[in-house]
Amino acid sequence: MKIVLIFLTLFFSACTTIQPHVSEYRLAPNIQEQEYMAKQCRDKSLKVGQVFSSNTLMSQKMKYIQAEYQESVFTQSKWARTPNKAISDALVKSIRSSALFFNTSTYKSRTKADLLLEADVEKFIQYFKQENEKSYVEVVLTFNLLNTNNSKSLSHSTFTAKIDAGSLDAKGGVIALNLGLSRVLYETNIWLNGVCK
């Protein structure tokens, strides 16, 4: 009987695999509080459209690029939420903090708005260069502000941030991506302030 128990214990322990711990990271950019002077849009409502992005940013997988063309995945790190949704929420939060508009709503809202802001995430990724001795991130977002009555574009602009990663790992990339997104959101509010003058 003891031999059977020992055999079963060894058999089941051999079949189990130990999964490595997977770290989850989130996007939490710093929203800079600033008073904007433009008043032309204070009586207008703005709807932030669903952020357009590649399928890569609609997944919790955390990808990076090596040697210009090779795309790989961090096996022990992932996003807590998909970057696409996190960027969309951060954009709405940032614009609301600017108080440039009477009301700022998400694309899920059923309310009709005077203006529509389209956003396209062109780049949001970590790069490794020089035999993995250097790492940096690039954040590139393009915006188009539309009048919803006639679908006419009022203004459009692209904002870019390139930040060196403090460490050669996923955590260093996440910190740099948060800094880059914070910078782009700040520049977006300055642009909207200029449009509303």
Secondary structure, 3 states (H helix, E strand, C coil): CHHHHHHHHHHHHHHCCCCCCCEEECCCCCCCCCCCCCCCCCCCEEEECCCECCHHHHCCEEEEEECCCEEEEEEEEEECCCHHHHHHHHHHHHHHHHCCCCEEEECCCCCCCCEEEEEEEEEEEEEEECCCCEEEEEEEEEEEEEECCCCEEEEEEEEEEEEECCCCCHHHHHHHHHHHHHHHHHHHHHHHHHHCC
